[in-house]
Every structure is written in structure tokens, then in C-alpha cells.
Amino acid sequence: INDDAATVRRRCKDAAATMKHYSSGPATVNDYFMMYLAKWKRAAVVLLFVWIVVTYLVISPLRCNGNQDEVSEFQERLKKVSSQLETLRQQHSNLISQIKKSSSLNGNLKDIDTGSLFLDGVQGPTEDYENLRRRIYSNTKELWYYVHHELTKVIQEDNKAEKIQTILDQIGERKRSLLSDQQSLPELDGYNEWRQAEAANVSDLVQRRLHYLQNPPDCKEARKLICNLNKGCGFGCQLHHIVYCLIFAYATERTLILNSKGWRYNNKGWEYVFMPISDTCTSAYDDKVVMWPAKTRLSKKSFKNYLLDIGDSYGDFIERTFLNDPQTQRTTLTYDAKVLALTFIDSISQKPKFLPLAIPKDLAHRITRFNGDPSSWWIGQMLKYILKPRQAMQKAINDTIAKMNFKKPIVGVHIRRTDKVGTEAAFHHIHEYMVH
């Protein structure tokens, strides 16, 4: 009885405490229910409630609209999303697999000196590399020319002609193999595309410079160079004369005025066969024309961009700064006259250093990296600017090519005799040109 009484008293105290806790209002069934739920049950109820709400929000628009097309579109989007997710999952798995496979190579890759794989990074090969590559090619050819020439003479003098001819054949075969390998080198060193791109970029720069000089903003105030195309020689000789004038104009930062009326190949002038070398500036106006050389002060500005004279062999470049040459400092040259006229190069006195075989100083380093004959390339840029046939002339050229039925490969051989032999060039027999 005493135990029962104690139990009753304890339950009464618990009930009183509960009633005190809910003294703000009458207790409900939900209050008692929530009080005795465990924490994990409460979390389950909350999650269930959230799921019900989200499901309702997703389904309710479809149920309200009742549009079958929208339902189909929604389902199609779900399929696409699911497909994309699956694709991404597969790609992720593949990447993880590749990373694991290549992880064992990390140690070896770290030991590789990437600098040794490339000569000069993305900037292209070094000048020394290019010069060495060209020298190998040139020396190989020269060796063959020497051996062939000397042994050919021995054949004519010696009775052992058959044996020597065998030697020649073997050397020729090795020569061809060596040259073939060397010619493949530019394609294998990774710089072949760079050379082509760099050549195109520098060419574009030169052409834009020439166009700017030949089309000044104010023709009347521009400094000019007069060049007369009345030289009594053939077309090639006259073309050399125009190139010489254009190089002179470029070096002295002048606009070239080409006087070609009465030209022996077209009385109307150069511009009736080829495009004019200037679109906007073709007259010297009434300015005084000073013949080269006149006694005026030397302009340092005219020479600041020029240096190179090319020695006896290509690749051996001798740097010369014109203003530091004691001999030229003792002369007075005409660079500051507003309008300057040139005589023929055959009779010019006090020849400046920028005439061929010189190339511009600011472009020399770039040119020599992609071309082993920089002087020829530079003169070629002058010809590129000058030789732009008009439509009628281009049509005549194309018709002639079609009529002659040109087929590749084409080998052109220009054998010069007459006045050049004994003065400017040594004699070479016709059979030398036919050797391959």
C-alpha cells in the first residue's frame, strides 16, 4: 500500500510539472505526441513534409495546365538532361582512369628539360641554328661540284675512266641522299610553318611601309626622289634601275616619282603596262630638283635604320654603321634636299651604304632567320611592289602561258654572254648548266 501511494504521488508531480510547462494554454493531443517523439523521428517527419511540398510544386503546374504538349516537352527535356549527365559521368570516369595510368610517368616527365626540345620556344629558331643549317646544305653542294669537276678532268687524262666514273656515281648518290635528308630537316624541326608565317609577316610589313612612303598624306610637302626611266638598255636592266631608285627612296624616307613618258616599251609610260607605284603622289610640283650628290649637310636620320653589307659568302655578315665610318664622314652627301634626282647607278658617285647588297638594319635579324639569301629576298620585295601588271597585261601573260602549254616541273636557265663576260662575270660553258 505504501509503494502504491508513493507511485501515485510521483505521477501526480509529473503531471503537475507537465501542466506547468504548458501553462500558456490548454495541452493538445499534438503537444503530447511531439513531446514523446524521438529526435530521429522528428527529422523523418520534417523530411517527409519537405518531399511532399516539392512534389506538389513540381506536379501542380502540369496538373493545372493540362496541356499534353507541355508534358511531352518536359519529359523530353528530362531525358536530354539525364543523357547529358550520363555522358559527363562517363567522361569523368575516363579522365580519372587516364590520370591514374599517367601518374607513373610524372617522375620521368619532371626530369625532361623542355628547353632542350626547342631552340627558342615559340619565337622560332636562333640565327646561329639557321646559318648552320644553310651552311651544311651549301657545303654539301660545293663538295660535289669540286669532286665532280676535278674527277671529270682526270677522266679525260687517265686510262682508268671506268673506275673513276664508278666513284663519281657513288659520290653522286651519297650527295643526293645527304641533300634530301638536309632538306627534310626544316620540316622535322617544327619550324617550317613558323618560317613561312614569319616570311609572310615581314613581307607584309615591307609592302605597307612602301605604300605609306609612296602615298604621303600631303604630296606637296613630302620629300621626293626623281627617277627617270630613260636608260638605254633592255627591260631587265631598266627594272634594276627602278629597284635601285625605290631602295634609295626607302632608305632616305622619300616618295619616289617615276618619270616614264617615252618609255621604249610603251611611249605612254610605265603606268600603262603596270600599276603606278603611287596612287596619290606623282609630281614634284615646282620645287627645286637637286641632282645627287649636292653639297648639303648629312642627315643622321636617313641612316639610322641601315647597316648590313654582305660579305663574299652569304651568312658572313659584317656590321657597319655608316656614321662611324671615318671615310664617309669626310664627305658631304645630299639627303636633306626636298626633291632629289638620281643618275644611273653606273655613273653614280659617292655610293651610299644602303644600296645592294645591304638590307635594312631593323629587319636584318628577322630576315636572316627565315631566309639564307637576305639580299635577294629584300630586292624581291621591291620587285613585288613594282611588278603589278594591269588587267590587260596580266591577260596577255596568261594567254602566252596557255599557248606555250607550260607543264611542271619547269627549269629556267639564263645564260648570259656578250658584254658581261670578262667585265662582270666569268665564262661558264653550256654543259655546266646542264649538270644535275
C-alpha positions as CSV (number, residue, x, y, z in Angstrom):
1,I,0.0,0.0,0.0
2,N,2.8,2.4,0.9
3,D,4.5,1.6,-2.5
4,D,1.3,2.3,-4.4
5,A,0.8,5.6,-2.6
6,A,4.4,6.7,-3.5
7,T,3.9,5.8,-7.1
8,V,0.7,7.8,-7.2
9,R,2.4,10.8,-5.6
10,R,5.3,10.7,-8.2
11,R,2.9,10.5,-11.2
12,C,0.9,13.5,-9.8
13,K,4.1,15.5,-9.5
14,D,5.0,14.6,-13.2
15,A,1.5,15.6,-14.3
16,A,1.8,18.9,-12.4
17,A,5.1,19.7,-13.9
18,T,3.7,19.0,-17.4
19,M,0.7,21.2,-16.8
20,K,3.0,23.9,-15.5
21,H,5.1,23.7,-18.7
22,Y,2.0,24.2,-20.9
23,S,0.5,26.9,-18.6
24,S,0.2,29.3,-21.5
25,G,-2.7,27.3,-22.9
26,P,-4.5,24.0,-22.7
27,A,-2.5,21.0,-23.8
28,T,-3.5,19.3,-27.1
29,V,-3.0,15.8,-28.5
30,N,-0.3,17.1,-30.8
31,D,1.6,18.5,-27.8
32,Y,1.7,15.2,-26.1
33,F,2.6,13.4,-29.3
34,M,5.5,15.7,-30.2
35,M,6.8,15.6,-26.6
36,Y,7.3,11.9,-26.7
37,L,8.7,11.6,-30.2
38,A,12.5,10.8,-30.5
39,K,14.8,13.2,-32.4
40,W,15.3,10.9,-35.4
41,K,11.5,10.6,-35.8
42,R,11.1,14.3,-35.8
43,A,13.8,14.6,-38.6
44,A,12.0,12.0,-40.6
45,V,8.7,13.9,-40.3
46,V,10.4,17.1,-41.5
47,L,12.0,15.4,-44.5
48,L,8.7,13.8,-45.4
49,F,6.9,17.1,-45.3
50,V,9.6,18.8,-47.5
51,W,9.3,16.0,-50.0
52,I,5.5,16.3,-50.2
53,V,5.8,20.1,-50.8
54,V,8.4,19.8,-53.5
55,T,6.5,17.0,-55.3
56,Y,3.4,19.2,-55.2
57,L,5.2,22.2,-56.6
58,V,6.6,20.2,-59.5
59,I,3.4,18.4,-60.4
60,S,0.9,21.2,-59.8
61,P,1.8,23.3,-63.0
62,L,1.3,20.2,-65.2
63,R,-1.9,19.3,-63.5
64,C,-3.2,22.9,-63.7
65,N,-2.3,23.4,-67.4
66,G,-3.4,20.1,-68.5
67,N,-1.5,20.6,-71.8
68,Q,-0.3,17.4,-73.3
69,D,2.4,19.1,-75.5
70,E,3.9,20.8,-72.5
71,V,4.0,17.5,-70.7
72,S,5.8,15.8,-73.6
73,E,8.3,18.7,-73.9
74,F,9.0,18.5,-70.2
75,Q,9.6,14.8,-70.4
76,E,11.9,15.2,-73.4
77,R,14.0,17.8,-71.5
78,L,14.3,15.4,-68.6
79,K,15.6,12.7,-71.0
80,K,18.1,15.1,-72.5
81,V,19.4,16.1,-69.1
82,S,19.6,12.5,-68.0
83,S,21.6,11.6,-71.1
84,Q,24.0,14.6,-70.7
85,L,24.5,13.6,-67.1
86,E,25.4,10.1,-68.1
87,T,27.8,11.3,-70.7
88,L,29.5,13.6,-68.2
89,R,29.8,10.7,-65.8
90,Q,31.5,8.5,-68.4
91,Q,33.9,11.3,-69.4
92,H,34.7,11.8,-65.8
93,S,35.4,8.1,-65.3
94,N,37.7,8.1,-68.4
95,L,39.7,11.1,-67.2
96,I,40.2,9.6,-63.8
97,S,41.4,6.4,-65.5
98,Q,43.8,8.3,-67.7
99,I,45.2,10.3,-64.8
100,K,45.8,7.1,-62.9
101,K,47.6,5.5,-65.8
102,S,49.8,8.5,-66.4
103,S,50.6,9.1,-62.8
104,S,53.5,6.6,-63.0
105,L,55.1,8.9,-65.7
106,N,55.3,12.0,-63.6
107,G,58.7,11.3,-62.3
108,N,60.2,10.8,-65.8
109,L,58.4,13.9,-67.2
110,K,59.8,16.1,-64.5
111,D,63.3,15.1,-65.5
112,I,62.9,16.2,-69.1
113,D,64.4,19.6,-69.9
114,T,61.8,21.2,-72.1
115,G,64.1,23.9,-73.1
116,S,66.3,21.4,-74.9
117,L,63.4,20.3,-77.1
118,F,63.1,23.8,-78.7
119,L,65.7,26.2,-79.9
120,D,64.0,29.4,-78.9
121,G,60.5,28.5,-77.7
122,V,57.7,29.8,-79.8
123,Q,59.9,32.6,-81.1
124,G,61.4,30.4,-83.8
125,P,64.9,29.1,-84.3
126,T,68.0,31.1,-83.4
127,E,70.1,32.8,-86.1
128,D,73.0,30.5,-85.4
129,Y,70.9,27.5,-86.0
130,E,69.6,28.7,-89.3
131,N,73.0,29.7,-90.5
132,L,74.4,26.3,-89.6
133,R,71.6,24.5,-91.3
134,R,72.2,26.5,-94.5
135,R,75.9,26.1,-94.4
136,I,75.6,22.3,-94.3
137,Y,73.4,22.4,-97.4
138,S,75.7,24.8,-99.2
139,N,78.9,23.0,-98.3
140,T,77.5,19.7,-99.4
141,K,76.7,21.1,-102.9
142,E,80.1,22.7,-103.1
143,L,81.9,19.5,-102.2
144,W,80.0,17.7,-105.0
145,Y,80.9,20.5,-107.5
146,Y,84.5,20.3,-106.7
147,V,84.8,16.5,-106.8
148,H,82.8,16.3,-110.0
149,H,84.8,18.9,-111.7
150,E,88.2,17.6,-110.7
151,L,87.5,13.9,-111.4
152,T,85.9,14.8,-114.7
153,K,89.3,16.3,-115.7
154,V,91.1,13.2,-114.5
155,I,88.8,11.0,-116.7
156,Q,90.0,12.8,-119.8
157,E,93.6,12.3,-118.9
158,D,93.7,8.9,-117.3
159,N,93.1,5.4,-118.7
160,K,91.1,4.4,-115.6
161,A,88.0,6.2,-116.8
162,E,85.6,3.4,-115.8
163,K,86.8,3.2,-112.2
164,I,86.7,6.9,-111.7
165,Q,83.2,7.1,-113.2
166,T,82.1,4.5,-110.7
167,I,83.4,6.7,-107.9
168,L,81.6,9.7,-109.4
169,D,78.3,7.7,-109.4
170,Q,78.7,6.6,-105.8
171,I,79.6,10.1,-104.6
172,G,76.6,11.5,-106.5
173,E,74.3,9.0,-104.9
174,R,75.6,9.9,-101.4
175,K,75.3,13.6,-102.3
176,R,71.7,13.3,-103.3
177,S,70.9,11.3,-100.1
178,L,72.6,13.8,-97.9
179,L,70.8,16.8,-99.5
180,S,67.5,15.0,-99.3
181,D,67.9,14.4,-95.6
182,Q,69.0,18.0,-95.1
183,Q,66.0,19.4,-97.0
184,S,63.8,17.3,-94.7
185,L,65.3,18.9,-91.6
186,P,63.2,22.1,-91.8
187,E,60.0,20.0,-91.8
188,L,61.1,17.9,-88.9
189,D,62.5,20.7,-86.6
190,G,59.0,22.1,-86.0
191,Y,59.8,25.5,-87.5
192,N,58.7,25.1,-91.1
193,E,55.3,26.7,-90.6
194,W,57.0,29.4,-88.5
195,R,59.4,30.3,-91.3
196,Q,56.5,30.6,-93.8
197,A,54.5,32.7,-91.4
198,E,57.4,35.0,-90.5
199,A,58.3,35.5,-94.2
200,A,54.7,36.5,-94.9
201,N,54.6,38.8,-91.9
202,V,57.9,40.6,-92.8
203,S,56.8,40.9,-96.4
204,D,53.5,42.4,-95.4
205,L,55.4,44.9,-93.2
206,V,57.7,46.0,-96.0
207,Q,54.8,46.3,-98.5
208,R,52.9,48.5,-96.1
209,R,56.0,50.7,-95.5
210,L,56.5,51.2,-99.2
211,H,52.8,52.0,-99.7
212,Y,53.0,54.6,-96.9
213,L,56.1,56.3,-98.4
214,Q,54.6,56.3,-101.9
215,N,51.3,57.7,-100.7
216,P,52.1,60.5,-98.3
217,P,49.3,62.5,-96.6
218,D,50.5,65.7,-98.2
219,C,52.2,65.1,-101.5
220,K,53.2,68.8,-102.0
221,E,55.1,68.9,-98.7
222,A,56.6,65.4,-99.0
223,R,60.3,64.8,-99.6
224,K,60.7,63.2,-103.0
225,L,63.2,61.3,-105.2
226,I,63.0,61.7,-109.0
227,C,63.9,58.6,-111.1
228,N,63.9,58.8,-114.9
229,L,63.2,55.7,-116.8
230,N,65.1,56.6,-120.0
231,K,68.1,54.3,-119.6
232,G,69.2,52.9,-123.0
233,C,69.1,49.2,-122.1
234,G,66.8,46.2,-122.0
235,F,63.8,45.5,-119.8
236,G,65.7,43.7,-117.1
237,C,68.3,46.5,-116.9
238,Q,65.6,49.1,-116.6
239,L,63.8,47.1,-113.9
240,H,67.1,47.0,-111.9
241,H,67.2,50.8,-112.3
242,I,63.7,51.2,-110.8
243,V,64.6,48.8,-107.9
244,Y,67.7,50.9,-107.2
245,C,65.6,54.1,-107.1
246,L,63.0,52.5,-104.9
247,I,65.6,51.3,-102.4
248,F,67.2,54.7,-102.4
249,A,63.8,56.3,-101.7
250,Y,63.1,53.8,-98.9
251,A,66.4,54.4,-97.2
252,T,66.1,58.2,-97.4
253,E,62.4,58.2,-96.5
254,R,61.3,59.8,-99.7
255,T,58.4,59.4,-102.1
256,L,59.7,58.0,-105.5
257,I,58.5,59.9,-108.6
258,L,59.0,57.7,-111.7
259,N,59.2,59.7,-114.9
260,S,58.5,57.2,-117.6
261,K,57.0,59.1,-120.5
262,G,58.5,58.0,-123.8
263,W,59.5,54.6,-122.3
264,R,60.9,52.4,-125.0
265,Y,58.4,49.6,-124.2
266,N,55.4,51.9,-124.1
267,N,55.5,55.6,-125.1
268,K,52.7,56.4,-122.7
269,G,54.8,55.3,-119.7
270,W,55.2,52.6,-117.1
271,E,51.8,53.0,-115.6
272,Y,50.1,52.0,-118.8
273,V,51.6,48.5,-118.5
274,F,51.9,48.1,-114.8
275,M,50.1,49.7,-111.9
276,P,51.5,53.1,-110.9
277,I,54.0,53.0,-108.0
278,S,51.9,55.8,-106.3
279,D,48.2,56.4,-106.3
280,T,48.3,59.9,-104.9
281,C,51.8,61.5,-105.5
282,T,53.2,61.6,-109.0
283,S,54.5,65.2,-109.3
284,A,57.4,67.2,-107.9
285,Y,55.4,70.4,-108.4
286,D,57.6,73.4,-108.8
287,D,60.1,72.5,-106.1
288,K,63.8,72.8,-107.0
289,V,65.3,69.5,-108.0
290,V,68.8,68.8,-106.8
291,M,71.0,66.2,-108.5
292,W,72.9,63.7,-106.5
293,P,75.3,64.5,-105.0
294,A,74.9,68.1,-104.0
295,K,76.7,69.8,-101.2
296,T,74.3,69.8,-98.3
297,R,74.6,68.6,-94.7
298,L,74.5,64.9,-93.8
299,S,71.2,63.7,-92.2
300,K,71.7,61.2,-89.5
301,K,68.0,60.3,-89.5
302,S,68.3,58.8,-93.0
303,F,70.9,56.2,-91.9
304,K,69.6,55.2,-88.5
305,N,67.9,52.1,-89.8
306,Y,70.5,50.8,-92.1
307,L,73.6,48.7,-91.6
308,L,74.4,45.5,-93.3
309,D,76.9,44.9,-96.1
310,I,77.0,41.2,-97.0
311,G,80.5,39.8,-97.5
312,D,81.8,37.4,-100.1
313,S,79.8,34.5,-98.9
314,Y,76.2,34.5,-97.6
315,G,76.0,34.1,-93.9
316,D,79.2,36.1,-93.2
317,F,77.6,39.4,-92.2
318,I,79.8,42.5,-91.4
319,E,78.0,45.1,-89.4
320,R,78.8,48.6,-90.4
321,T,77.4,51.8,-89.0
322,F,77.6,54.4,-91.7
323,L,78.1,57.4,-89.4
324,N,81.0,55.7,-87.7
325,D,82.9,55.2,-90.9
326,P,85.7,57.8,-91.0
327,Q,85.9,57.8,-94.8
328,T,82.2,58.6,-95.3
329,Q,82.3,61.3,-92.5
330,R,84.7,63.3,-94.6
331,T,82.2,63.6,-97.5
332,T,79.1,65.7,-97.8
333,L,76.0,63.9,-99.2
334,T,72.6,65.1,-100.3
335,Y,69.8,63.7,-98.1
336,D,68.1,66.8,-96.9
337,A,67.2,68.4,-100.2
338,K,63.4,68.4,-100.6
339,V,63.5,67.0,-104.1
340,L,66.4,64.8,-105.1
341,A,67.1,63.4,-108.6
342,L,69.2,60.3,-109.2
343,T,71.5,59.5,-112.0
344,F,72.0,56.0,-113.3
345,I,73.8,53.6,-110.9
346,D,76.6,53.1,-113.4
347,S,77.7,56.7,-113.1
348,I,76.7,57.5,-109.5
349,S,79.4,58.9,-107.3
350,Q,79.7,58.6,-103.5
351,K,77.5,55.4,-103.4
352,P,75.7,55.2,-100.1
353,K,76.0,52.1,-97.9
354,F,72.3,51.1,-98.2
355,L,72.5,50.0,-101.8
356,P,72.5,46.3,-102.6
357,L,73.7,44.0,-101.1
358,A,72.7,45.9,-98.0
359,I,69.4,45.2,-96.1
360,P,67.6,47.3,-93.5
361,K,69.1,47.1,-90.1
362,D,65.7,46.9,-88.2
363,L,64.7,43.9,-90.4
364,A,68.0,42.2,-90.7
365,H,67.7,39.9,-87.7
366,R,64.2,38.7,-88.8
367,I,65.0,38.2,-92.4
368,T,68.2,36.1,-91.8
369,R,66.3,33.7,-89.6
370,F,63.9,32.5,-92.3
371,N,66.0,33.2,-95.5
372,G,69.6,32.3,-96.3
373,D,69.9,34.9,-99.1
374,P,68.6,38.1,-97.4
375,S,69.7,40.5,-100.1
376,S,67.8,38.6,-102.8
377,W,64.8,38.5,-100.6
378,W,65.0,42.2,-100.0
379,I,65.3,43.0,-103.7
380,G,62.4,40.6,-104.3
381,Q,60.2,42.8,-102.0
382,M,61.0,45.8,-104.2
383,L,60.0,43.8,-107.3
384,K,56.9,42.6,-105.6
385,Y,55.8,46.2,-105.1
386,I,56.8,47.4,-108.6
387,L,55.7,44.5,-110.8
388,K,51.9,44.6,-110.6
389,P,50.6,44.1,-114.2
390,R,47.4,45.8,-115.3
391,Q,44.5,43.7,-116.3
392,A,45.3,43.7,-120.0
393,M,49.0,42.9,-119.3
394,Q,48.0,40.1,-117.0
395,K,45.7,38.6,-119.6
396,A,48.5,38.7,-122.2
397,I,50.8,36.8,-119.8
398,N,48.2,34.2,-119.0
399,D,47.4,33.7,-122.7
400,T,51.0,33.3,-123.5
401,I,51.5,30.7,-120.8
402,A,48.5,28.8,-122.1
403,K,49.7,29.0,-125.6
404,M,53.1,27.6,-124.7
405,N,51.5,24.8,-122.8
406,F,53.8,25.0,-119.8
407,K,53.9,21.9,-117.7
408,K,55.7,21.3,-114.4
409,P,58.4,20.9,-113.5
410,I,59.9,23.9,-115.2
411,V,63.6,24.7,-115.2
412,G,64.6,28.2,-116.4
413,V,68.2,28.7,-117.5
414,H,69.6,32.2,-118.3
415,I,73.0,32.0,-119.9
416,R,74.5,35.5,-120.3
417,R,77.2,36.2,-122.8
418,T,78.2,39.3,-124.7
419,D,79.4,42.3,-122.7
420,K,79.1,40.7,-119.3
421,V,81.8,38.1,-119.9
422,G,85.2,39.5,-119.0
423,T,83.8,42.5,-117.1
424,E,81.2,41.4,-114.6
425,A,81.0,37.6,-115.0
426,A,83.3,34.7,-115.7
427,F,82.7,32.4,-118.6
428,H,80.8,29.2,-117.9
429,H,80.3,26.6,-120.6
430,I,76.9,25.4,-121.6
431,H,77.4,21.9,-120.2
432,E,77.9,23.3,-116.7
433,Y,74.4,24.5,-116.7
434,M,73.1,21.0,-117.7
435,V,74.7,19.1,-114.8
436,H,72.2,17.8,-112.2
